[in-house]
């Protein structure tokens, strides 16, 4: 059973994607940036953008019936490799207990205000 999850961001309609897609036990969260979707504002600080991205991902996962603890894979995309050091404490704060498979990529993003984009895949756990 597939179900789309929206954050309410106008970017989803503009670019034709869902914030997340639930397919059975799997939850695929689209690349998520540091925009606060309620105000459509974004911090200039890369660490705050990373924290906001994780809050956005957490919200999408909650709508899917799971949480950050269910993340099995994460991808980090940063336009500036020098920002890796600044976001490292944030990544550790949100992901250290989970320790998912991870990839970091240095690449341009679609909006120059964006300093990090995070994509996550989660798998819902069932009570045993």
HELIX and SHEET records of a PDB file:
HELIX    1   1 UNK A   10  UNK A   15  1                                   6    
HELIX    2   2 UNK A   46  UNK A   64  1                                  19    
HELIX    3   3 UNK A   68  UNK A   70  5                                   3    
HELIX    4   4 UNK A   81  UNK A   83  5                                   3    
HELIX    5   5 UNK A   84  UNK A   95  1                                  12    
SHEET    1   A 6 UNK A   2  UNK A   5  0                                        
SHEET    2   A 6 UNK A  20  UNK A  23 -1                                        
SHEET    3   A 6 UNK A  26  UNK A  32 -1                                        
SHEET    4   A 6 UNK A 117  UNK A 123 -1                                        
SHEET    5   A 6 UNK A  71  UNK A  78 -1                                        
SHEET    6   A 6 UNK A 101  UNK A 106  1                                        
SHEET    1   B 2 UNK A  35  UNK A  36  0                                        
SHEET    2   B 2 UNK A  41  UNK A  42 -1                                        
END                                                                             
